Amino acid sequence: MHRSLDMELIFPIRDEPSAQLMSLKAECLHSAGLISKSEERAVLGKAAKALTAAHCKQFISRSDHTPVA
């Protein structure tokens, strides 16, 4: 029986490095049977969005030389 997880607390994704780390964490926890496939997918989806946003910011900053916050 799985308890309801606070995904924001367990998998904090704030930037590119944390997105990569939380993806690995989700894969490991799912392999160990500690989280469900749907919970893993939710984390991987959120991480993918963060990584896409990070890559877009990097591309934009290289293209127009505007500082990115």
N, CA, C and O atoms as CSV, one atom per row, in Angstrom:
chain,resi,resn,atom,element,x,y,z
A,1,MET,N,N,0.840,-1.187,0.000
A,1,MET,CA,C,0.000,0.000,0.000
A,1,MET,C,C,0.883,1.248,0.000
A,1,MET,O,O,1.717,1.439,0.885
A,2,HIS,N,N,0.680,2.086,-1.008
A,2,HIS,CA,C,1.455,3.320,-1.116
A,2,HIS,C,C,0.746,4.449,-0.386
A,2,HIS,O,O,-0.465,4.628,-0.514
A,3,ARG,N,N,1.511,5.200,0.374
A,3,ARG,CA,C,0.965,6.410,0.990
A,3,ARG,C,C,1.038,7.539,-0.025
A,3,ARG,O,O,1.880,7.526,-0.923
A,4,SER,N,N,0.164,8.499,0.121
A,4,SER,CA,C,0.192,9.658,-0.750
A,4,SER,C,C,1.507,10.408,-0.553
A,4,SER,O,O,1.903,10.698,0.576
A,5,LEU,N,N,2.170,10.714,-1.648
A,5,LEU,CA,C,3.466,11.387,-1.582
A,5,LEU,C,C,3.324,12.877,-1.859
A,5,LEU,O,O,2.509,13.292,-2.683
A,6,ASP,N,N,4.111,13.663,-1.176
A,6,ASP,CA,C,4.217,15.087,-1.491
A,6,ASP,C,C,5.342,15.200,-2.510
A,6,ASP,O,O,6.511,15.337,-2.150
A,7,MET,N,N,4.977,15.143,-3.775
A,7,MET,CA,C,5.959,15.080,-4.858
A,7,MET,C,C,6.872,16.307,-4.876
A,7,MET,O,O,8.047,16.191,-5.224
A,8,GLU,N,N,6.362,17.454,-4.514
A,8,GLU,CA,C,7.186,18.667,-4.495
A,8,GLU,C,C,8.268,18.587,-3.425
A,8,GLU,O,O,9.371,19.101,-3.612
A,9,LEU,N,N,7.957,17.954,-2.324
A,9,LEU,CA,C,8.914,17.827,-1.229
A,9,LEU,C,C,9.956,16.750,-1.517
A,9,LEU,O,O,11.141,16.940,-1.245
A,10,ILE,N,N,9.521,15.636,-2.060
A,10,ILE,CA,C,10.419,14.506,-2.307
A,10,ILE,C,C,11.249,14.710,-3.565
A,10,ILE,O,O,12.401,14.278,-3.618
A,11,PHE,N,N,10.687,15.358,-4.574
A,11,PHE,CA,C,11.370,15.565,-5.848
A,11,PHE,C,C,11.404,17.059,-6.204
A,11,PHE,O,O,10.710,17.488,-7.126
A,12,PRO,N,N,12.200,17.848,-5.485
A,12,PRO,CA,C,12.257,19.285,-5.799
A,12,PRO,C,C,13.018,19.531,-7.112
A,12,PRO,O,O,14.197,19.197,-7.233
A,13,ILE,N,N,12.330,20.109,-8.070
A,13,ILE,CA,C,12.953,20.404,-9.366
A,13,ILE,C,C,12.907,21.911,-9.555
A,13,ILE,O,O,11.840,22.493,-9.751
A,14,ARG,N,N,14.075,22.532,-9.493
A,14,ARG,CA,C,14.158,23.993,-9.583
A,14,ARG,C,C,15.005,24.473,-10.762
A,14,ARG,O,O,14.861,25.606,-11.220
A,15,ASP,N,N,15.891,23.595,-11.249
A,15,ASP,CA,C,16.795,23.989,-12.322
A,15,ASP,C,C,17.276,22.736,-13.040
A,15,ASP,O,O,16.829,21.630,-12.736
A,16,GLU,N,N,18.191,22.912,-13.997
A,16,GLU,CA,C,18.661,21.783,-14.796
A,16,GLU,C,C,19.351,20.694,-13.966
A,16,GLU,O,O,19.012,19.521,-14.123
A,17,PRO,N,N,20.307,21.036,-13.086
A,17,PRO,CA,C,20.939,19.974,-12.292
A,17,PRO,C,C,19.958,19.216,-11.393
A,17,PRO,O,O,20.049,17.995,-11.268
A,18,SER,N,N,19.028,19.930,-10.773
A,18,SER,CA,C,18.067,19.230,-9.905
A,18,SER,C,C,17.120,18.364,-10.740
A,18,SER,O,O,16.687,17.311,-10.273
A,19,ALA,N,N,16.795,18.780,-11.950
A,19,ALA,CA,C,15.944,17.973,-12.827
A,19,ALA,C,C,16.642,16.668,-13.199
A,19,ALA,O,O,16.017,15.607,-13.216
A,20,GLN,N,N,17.925,16.747,-13.494
A,20,GLN,CA,C,18.681,15.543,-13.828
A,20,GLN,C,C,18.779,14.612,-12.625
A,20,GLN,O,O,18.597,13.402,-12.761
A,21,LEU,N,N,19.063,15.162,-11.462
A,21,LEU,CA,C,19.190,14.357,-10.253
A,21,LEU,C,C,17.857,13.721,-9.856
A,21,LEU,O,O,17.822,12.551,-9.476
A,22,MET,N,N,16.771,14.474,-9.939
A,22,MET,CA,C,15.470,13.937,-9.551
A,22,MET,C,C,14.986,12.875,-10.539
A,22,MET,O,O,14.251,11.966,-10.155
A,23,SER,N,N,15.390,12.982,-11.810
A,23,SER,CA,C,15.073,11.931,-12.783
A,23,SER,C,C,15.741,10.631,-12.382
A,23,SER,O,O,15.114,9.572,-12.380
A,24,LEU,N,N,17.009,10.719,-12.045
A,24,LEU,CA,C,17.750,9.540,-11.603
A,24,LEU,C,C,17.140,8.971,-10.314
A,24,LEU,O,O,16.985,7.758,-10.178
A,25,LYS,N,N,16.800,9.848,-9.385
A,25,LYS,CA,C,16.196,9.421,-8.118
A,25,LYS,C,C,14.881,8.685,-8.370
A,25,LYS,O,O,14.632,7.640,-7.770
A,26,ALA,N,N,14.043,9.221,-9.251
A,26,ALA,CA,C,12.760,8.593,-9.556
A,26,ALA,C,C,12.961,7.220,-10.187
A,26,ALA,O,O,12.255,6.271,-9.845
A,27,GLU,N,N,13.916,7.108,-11.104
A,27,GLU,CA,C,14.188,5.823,-11.744
A,27,GLU,C,C,14.673,4.798,-10.719
A,27,GLU,O,O,14.258,3.639,-10.751
A,28,CYS,N,N,15.540,5.223,-9.823
A,28,CYS,CA,C,16.053,4.312,-8.784
A,28,CYS,C,C,14.951,3.878,-7.826
A,28,CYS,O,O,14.847,2.696,-7.496
A,29,LEU,N,N,14.127,4.824,-7.376
A,29,LEU,CA,C,13.054,4.494,-6.442
A,29,LEU,C,C,12.008,3.587,-7.084
A,29,LEU,O,O,11.437,2.722,-6.420
A,30,HIS,N,N,11.761,3.788,-8.372
A,30,HIS,CA,C,10.814,2.904,-9.064
A,30,HIS,C,C,11.418,1.510,-9.213
A,30,HIS,O,O,10.725,0.517,-8.996
A,31,SER,N,N,12.682,1.419,-9.575
A,31,SER,CA,C,13.353,0.118,-9.703
A,31,SER,C,C,13.349,-0.639,-8.380
A,31,SER,O,O,13.248,-1.866,-8.359
A,32,ALA,N,N,13.457,0.093,-7.283
A,32,ALA,CA,C,13.454,-0.526,-5.956
A,32,ALA,C,C,12.037,-0.841,-5.472
A,32,ALA,O,O,11.866,-1.456,-4.420
A,33,GLY,N,N,11.026,-0.426,-6.230
A,33,GLY,CA,C,9.646,-0.704,-5.856
A,33,GLY,C,C,9.064,0.251,-4.832
A,33,GLY,O,O,8.044,-0.045,-4.210
A,34,LEU,N,N,9.709,1.401,-4.655
A,34,LEU,CA,C,9.247,2.349,-3.645
A,34,LEU,C,C,8.253,3.380,-4.172
A,34,LEU,O,O,7.498,3.969,-3.399
A,35,ILE,N,N,8.253,3.599,-5.492
A,35,ILE,CA,C,7.248,4.467,-6.099
A,35,ILE,C,C,6.649,3.726,-7.295
A,35,ILE,O,O,7.274,2.828,-7.859
A,36,SER,N,N,5.454,4.108,-7.664
A,36,SER,CA,C,4.761,3.462,-8.779
A,36,SER,C,C,5.269,4.005,-10.117
A,36,SER,O,O,5.972,5.014,-10.171
A,37,LYS,N,N,4.898,3.316,-11.181
A,37,LYS,CA,C,5.270,3.754,-12.530
A,37,LYS,C,C,4.659,5.122,-12.827
A,37,LYS,O,O,5.306,5.960,-13.455
A,38,SER,N,N,3.435,5.355,-12.389
A,38,SER,CA,C,2.797,6.652,-12.649
A,38,SER,C,C,3.498,7.779,-11.888
A,38,SER,O,O,3.606,8.894,-12.398
A,39,GLU,N,N,3.973,7.497,-10.675
A,39,GLU,CA,C,4.724,8.507,-9.920
A,39,GLU,C,C,6.059,8.793,-10.606
A,39,GLU,O,O,6.490,9.943,-10.690
A,40,GLU,N,N,6.704,7.740,-11.093
A,40,GLU,CA,C,7.961,7.931,-11.824
A,40,GLU,C,C,7.722,8.779,-13.070
A,40,GLU,O,O,8.479,9.710,-13.346
A,41,ARG,N,N,6.677,8.458,-13.817
A,41,ARG,CA,C,6.360,9.216,-15.041
A,41,ARG,C,C,6.079,10.682,-14.729
A,41,ARG,O,O,6.484,11.568,-15.482
A,42,ALA,N,N,5.391,10.940,-13.627
A,42,ALA,CA,C,5.091,12.321,-13.252
A,42,ALA,C,C,6.374,13.105,-12.995
A,42,ALA,O,O,6.504,14.247,-13.435
A,43,VAL,N,N,7.316,12.497,-12.286
A,43,VAL,CA,C,8.591,13.158,-12.003
A,43,VAL,C,C,9.382,13.360,-13.295
A,43,VAL,O,O,9.923,14.440,-13.531
A,44,LEU,N,N,9.449,12.330,-14.124
A,44,LEU,CA,C,10.200,12.433,-15.373
A,44,LEU,C,C,9.597,13.484,-16.303
A,44,LEU,O,O,10.326,14.177,-17.012
A,45,GLY,N,N,8.268,13.604,-16.301
A,45,GLY,CA,C,7.612,14.627,-17.116
A,45,GLY,C,C,7.938,16.032,-16.638
A,45,GLY,O,O,8.219,16.924,-17.438
A,46,LYS,N,N,7.898,16.215,-15.331
A,46,LYS,CA,C,8.225,17.530,-14.761
A,46,LYS,C,C,9.694,17.869,-15.026
A,46,LYS,O,O,10.027,19.012,-15.339
A,47,ALA,N,N,10.566,16.869,-14.898
A,47,ALA,CA,C,11.994,17.085,-15.152
A,47,ALA,C,C,12.235,17.437,-16.622
A,47,ALA,O,O,13.052,18.304,-16.935
A,48,ALA,N,N,11.524,16.763,-17.512
A,48,ALA,CA,C,11.678,17.046,-18.941
A,48,ALA,C,C,11.288,18.485,-19.264
A,48,ALA,O,O,11.946,19.147,-20.067
A,49,LYS,N,N,10.222,18.965,-18.639
A,49,LYS,CA,C,9.805,20.360,-18.856
A,49,LYS,C,C,10.877,21.326,-18.361
A,49,LYS,O,O,11.181,22.316,-19.027
A,50,ALA,N,N,11.451,21.037,-17.191
A,50,ALA,CA,C,12.495,21.907,-16.642
A,50,ALA,C,C,13.738,21.898,-17.524
A,50,ALA,O,O,14.360,22.937,-17.741
A,51,LEU,N,N,14.096,20.722,-18.029
A,51,LEU,CA,C,15.270,20.625,-18.894
A,51,LEU,C,C,15.045,21.332,-20.222
A,51,LEU,O,O,15.955,21.976,-20.745
A,52,THR,N,N,13.849,21.218,-20.767
A,52,THR,CA,C,13.527,21.910,-22.019
A,52,THR,C,C,13.611,23.414,-21.813
A,52,THR,O,O,14.172,24.127,-22.645
A,53,ALA,N,N,13.056,23.900,-20.710
A,53,ALA,CA,C,13.111,25.336,-20.418
A,53,ALA,C,C,14.550,25.799,-20.245
A,53,ALA,O,O,14.912,26.878,-20.715
A,54,ALA,N,N,15.380,24.994,-19.573
A,54,ALA,CA,C,16.783,25.360,-19.367
A,54,ALA,C,C,17.524,25.428,-20.697
A,54,ALA,O,O,18.329,26.333,-20.918
A,55,HIS,N,N,17.257,24.483,-21.571
A,55,HIS,CA,C,17.925,24.474,-22.872
A,55,HIS,C,C,17.458,25.639,-23.736
A,55,HIS,O,O,18.250,26.212,-24.484
A,56,CYS,N,N,16.172,25.993,-23.640
A,56,CYS,CA,C,15.663,27.140,-24.396
A,56,CYS,C,C,16.331,28.430,-23.928
A,56,CYS,O,O,16.721,29.263,-24.747
A,57,LYS,N,N,16.464,28.597,-22.606
A,57,LYS,CA,C,17.113,29.792,-22.072
A,57,LYS,C,C,18.557,29.871,-22.533
A,57,LYS,O,O,19.032,30.952,-22.881
A,58,GLN,N,N,19.268,28.744,-22.543
A,58,GLN,CA,C,20.656,28.731,-22.985
A,58,GLN,C,C,20.749,29.109,-24.460
A,58,GLN,O,O,21.625,29.884,-24.844
A,59,PHE,N,N,19.864,28.575,-25.285
A,59,PHE,CA,C,19.876,28.871,-26.713
A,59,PHE,C,C,19.588,30.343,-26.962
A,59,PHE,O,O,20.262,30.986,-27.767
A,60,ILE,N,N,18.584,30.877,-26.270
A,60,ILE,CA,C,18.227,32.283,-26.439
A,60,ILE,C,C,19.375,33.181,-26.011
A,60,ILE,O,O,19.691,34.149,-26.702
A,61,SER,N,N,20.002,32.876,-24.882
A,61,SER,CA,C,21.078,33.729,-24.402
A,61,SER,C,C,22.283,33.680,-25.332
A,61,SER,O,O,23.007,34.669,-25.454
A,62,ARG,N,N,22.511,32.535,-25.993
A,62,ARG,CA,C,23.616,32.452,-26.956
A,62,ARG,C,C,23.277,33.214,-28.235
A,62,ARG,O,O,24.169,33.744,-28.897
A,63,SER,N,N,21.993,33.269,-28.584
A,63,SER,CA,C,21.584,33.873,-29.841
A,63,SER,C,C,21.539,35.400,-29.789
A,63,SER,O,O,22.008,36.061,-30.716
A,64,ASP,N,N,20.985,35.963,-28.727
A,64,ASP,CA,C,20.813,37.419,-28.716
A,64,ASP,C,C,21.646,38.138,-27.650
A,64,ASP,O,O,21.548,39.358,-27.515
A,65,HIS,N,N,22.450,37.412,-26.907
A,65,HIS,CA,C,23.357,37.998,-25.913
A,65,HIS,C,C,22.662,38.814,-24.828
A,65,HIS,O,O,23.270,39.694,-24.219
A,66,THR,N,N,21.376,38.516,-24.587
A,66,THR,CA,C,20.635,39.135,-23.515
A,66,THR,C,C,20.837,38.301,-22.257
A,66,THR,O,O,20.696,37.079,-22.315
A,67,PRO,N,N,21.164,38.915,-21.121
A,67,PRO,CA,C,21.344,38.134,-19.887
A,67,PRO,C,C,20.069,37.396,-19.512
A,67,PRO,O,O,18.974,37.950,-19.605
A,68,VAL,N,N,20.210,36.155,-19.093
A,68,VAL,CA,C,19.080,35.331,-18.679
A,68,VAL,C,C,19.117,35.208,-17.170
A,68,VAL,O,O,20.140,34.854,-16.583
A,69,ALA,N,N,17.981,35.507,-16.549
A,69,ALA,CA,C,17.902,35.433,-15.075
A,69,ALA,C,C,17.792,34.004,-14.619
A,69,ALA,O,O,17.716,33.743,-13.419
